[in-house]
Amino acid sequence: MSASGDEATVGFDGSGACENKDSMTLSNAASASLEANPFVGEGGAYASVRPAYPDEAVAALLASARLRGGRTGDIDPAAGDPADSPSVEDTSIVPAPAVPASSAPLRVADIGAGTGKMSELLARAGAVVDAVEPSDAMRAQASSIPGVTWHGGVAEDTGLPDGAFDIVVFAQSWHWVDSELAGREAARILAPGGTLGIVWNQMDVSIPWVHRLTRIMRSGDVHRPDRPPTPGGGFTPMRLTQVTWEDIMTPEQILTLGTTRSSFIRASQAGRDHMQANLRWYLYEHLGYAPGENVAIPYTTLVWLGECAPE
């Protein structure tokens, strides 16, 4: 992830908790470039068709902070309108033990926040969220939610203060970042003992028809549960919680979903037309769905968690 401007100096000599950081410089010149950041060219449908995150994924983030003495207040991980969150069918989460609540809300930095899907869920659960997103097009689609403050910025240079957050989360954005620099920046802004969360939503490609759907949509990498992220910054080994659930969409919404993929945005017009034609054939003819009919798409959400060791 990169931001506008010629370069930005990332000062790693502050009071981050995980390690001593040396100052380094990284190029941020291409943030407005479609090649570097495809979502500059996203057509405006991202917020309406990209899936949200299951309540259990949000609960895993908040439970980790509770267990480590974060500033969690009266936070309900399942708060909000159930209609705004996917239905969860199965989960590997074990509820965290009750911990006395403090009066201060949990502080969360949502990095690469996109249109704010994770930020909104966290805020509805009672957290105070600073959402960092480099794309003007993405920020323009975000809803105005109490408890969420938006910033233009990048994972490697957020501009957020040292040691200010209980959780730093990358929801559907870690694959865009420099993992060493982004991890070190997360360590800088986390309070001692704070949690780094890396979250991915992905269609369940172990199911043959879903696997073929993702191939047609060119929907990107599959993040394997046996390959944990490797952030810089001196974090504890990442541990995994998986949540299985279904997203309900119509064929028309799936066609629109395909237009929000980075591969589609970067493609030529001929490539875009070809993908959409293949997708129409697959949904309406091969799978036999009628226009407007509900399609249940199985998903797995991977929630990787690691802690910033206290000094």
N, C-alpha and C positions, 0 to 999 in steps of 0.2 A: 504494500500500500504506500502510495506516495502522495505528497501534497504539492500545491502550487508554490512557485518561488524557485530561485536558482539552487539554493542549498539550505539545509537546516542543520544547526549544530545541536546534537543531542548531548546534554550535560549529564554524565553518569557519575559525577562526583558529589551528588547530593546525599540525602539521608536515607536512600533506599535500604531495605532491611536485609536483602539476601546476600549481597556481595559488594565489594568495593568496585566502583565503576570508573573507567577512564573516559574522558571526553573524546568523542569521535564525531566525524562529519559524514553525512550521507546525502546523496543527491535526491532532491524532491522536485525536479524540474518538470516531470511529465504527468502531474496529477490530472490535468485537464485533457490528456491525450486518450483517445479511444483505445489505442494500442496498449497503453499501460493500465488504464482503468476503464474496462468496457462499459461500466454502468453509467459513465458520462452519457452514453448513447441510449440508455434504456428508455423505452417509450412511455412509461408512466403507469404500467400495469403491475409492477412488482408488488406494491403494498396489497393489492386486492387479491392476488392469486398465489403468492408464495405462502407456504404453510407457516403457521405459528409454531410454538413449542408446547409440548404437553406440560401440564401443571407439575408432574413428577420431576421433570428436568429442572424447573425453577426451584422446586423443593430441595433437590439435591444440592444446588448452589447455596441456598440459604442455610440448610442443615449443616453444611461444612463450616460456615462462619459461626454458627451457634456453638458447635462442638469445640471451637477454638477461641471462644471468648470474644467474638466480634461484637460490634455495638448494636446488635439486633434489638429492635424494639418489639412492639406487639405486631409481629409479621405473620400473616396467614399465607402460606405458600399457595393455597388454592383460591385466594381472593380473586374477585372479578367475576365477570359474566361468563358462565360456562359456555355460552354460545360462541365466545370469542377464542376459545381454546380447543385444541383437538381432543377427541375422545380417546382415552387411554384404555387399552384392552389388557395389557400385561406389563409388569414392571419388576425390575430387580431391586428396587430401592427398599431399604430397611429404614423405617421412620427413626429420626434422631431422638434421643432421650430429651425430655423436657429440661430446659435450662432457664433459670430466672431471667426475665426480660429486663433490659435496661430501658431508660427513658429516651435514649437516642436511637434514631433509625439507622439501619444498615446503610453504609455508603458503598455504591457500586459504580464502577467505570465500565461501560459497555463500549468496546473498541471495535470499529468497523461495524457500527450499529445499523447500517443500511437505512431502512425506513422506520426502524424503531420497534420491531416486533418483540424482541427480547426486552428492550427497555420498558415498553408498556406493561408487560407482564410483571416485571420486577417492581415497577412503581405501584401497580395495583395491589401487589403483595405487601406494600408498606415501605419499600426501600426508597432512598433518595439516589437518583441515577444521573450521572454525567455521561451523555452519549457522544461519542467521537466518530465522525464519519467524513471522509474526504470528498465525497461526491455531492455536489450541489443538487443534482437530479434526485438522488436518494433522500437527502434531507428535505427537499421540497415536498415529498410524498408523506412525510411523517405527520402523525396527528399531534395536536397540542394536548399533552397529558400533564396534569399536575404532578410534580415530583421528578420530571425529566428536563434537564438542561442540555441544549445541543451545542456542540463545538465542531468547527471545521478542524481537521487534524488527521494524523496518521498514526499507525500502531507503533512505529519506531520513534515517534516524536509527538506525543499527545498534547503537550503543553499543559498538562494537569499538574497539580502540586505534589511535592514529595510526601510520601507516607500518609496519604489522605484517605485511602480506600480499604474497606474490608474485603472486597471482592473485585477482581478485574476479570471480565468475561469477554471472550471472543466467540460469538454465536454465528456460525456459518461464515467466518471471515479469516480463520487462522491460515488457510491455504493460500491467502493472498500476501502474507507478510514474510519478512525476513525473521525466521524463528529465533535466531540468536539475539538480534537487536530488539525485537518486539518483547521477548522474554525479559531482557534486561530493563527495558522501559517499564514493563509491568512490575518488576521488582522495585523499581524506583518509586512508583506511585502507591504501592501497597504498604499498609501498616505492617509492623512486625507480626508474623503469624497469619497474615492475610492469605486469601485463597485465589489462585489462578484457575479459572474455568475455561475450558475449550469445548465447544458444543457443536455437534454436527447433526442436522436432519438429513436422512437419506432414505430413498425408497428401498424396500427390501428386495434386493436383486437375487436372493436365494429362491424366489418364486419366478418360474420361467416367464410368465407373461409380463411381469413387472420388469424383469431384466431386459426383455426385448423392447419394452416401452422406453427404458432409459437409453438404450442404444439408439433408437430412432430420434429421441430428443437430444442426444449427445449431452447428457445431463452431468457429465463431469466424473471426477474420481470417486471411487468407493473407498471410504476410510475404514480400514480393518481394525477390529477390536484387539488384535494381537500386535498392533504397531502403534504404541503410544506416542503422542507428540513429544518433541525434545526441545523445549524452550531454553534459551539462555537465562541467566539470572540466578542460578543456584537453588532451584526449587526441589522439593522432595519428589521422589518418583511419582509419576502421574498414575492415578487409580481410576478405574472405569465404572460408571453406572450406565446401564442400557435400559431404554424405555421403548416398548413396542406399542404402536397405536395405528389408527387408520385415519386418513384424511378423505373426506367425501367431496368430490368435485363432479361437475358435468363434463362431457367431452369438450364442450366449447371452452370451459375454463382450463382444461388440460392443454388445448391448443394455444391458449393465451399464455399459460405457464411456460410453454416451450419458447415463447418470444422473450422471456426474461433471462434465459440462459446466456452466459457470456459467449459461448460458441455461436449462438444464433446472432447476437448483437454484432459480433465481429465478422460474420459471414457476408458474402456478396448477396445481392438481391436474388440471383439464381439459386444460391445455396439455401437461402431462407425459404424460397418458394418450394424447393425440393423437400426440405424437412417438413414443412407444413402439409404438403401433399401426402407424404408417407404417413404422417401422423393421422391425417383424416382417414386414409385407407385403413390403418390399423385399428382405430377406434370404432369407426362406423361399419366397416365391411368385415374385417377379420374377427374382431371381438364382438361385433354385432350390437353395439350400443346405439340407442336412439337419441336424437337431439334432446338435450335437457334431462336425460336419465342420469341417476346418481351412479358414480363409479367409486368404489371403496378402494383406495390405494394404500397398501400396507407400508408403513414407515418404521424405521428404527432410529431413535435419537441416542447418540453417543455423548455422554457427559464425562469429560476427563477433568480431574481435579488434582491440584498439587498445592502445597503450602510454601510460603515464603518463610524460611526459618528465622526465628527471632535472633536479633544480634546478641 
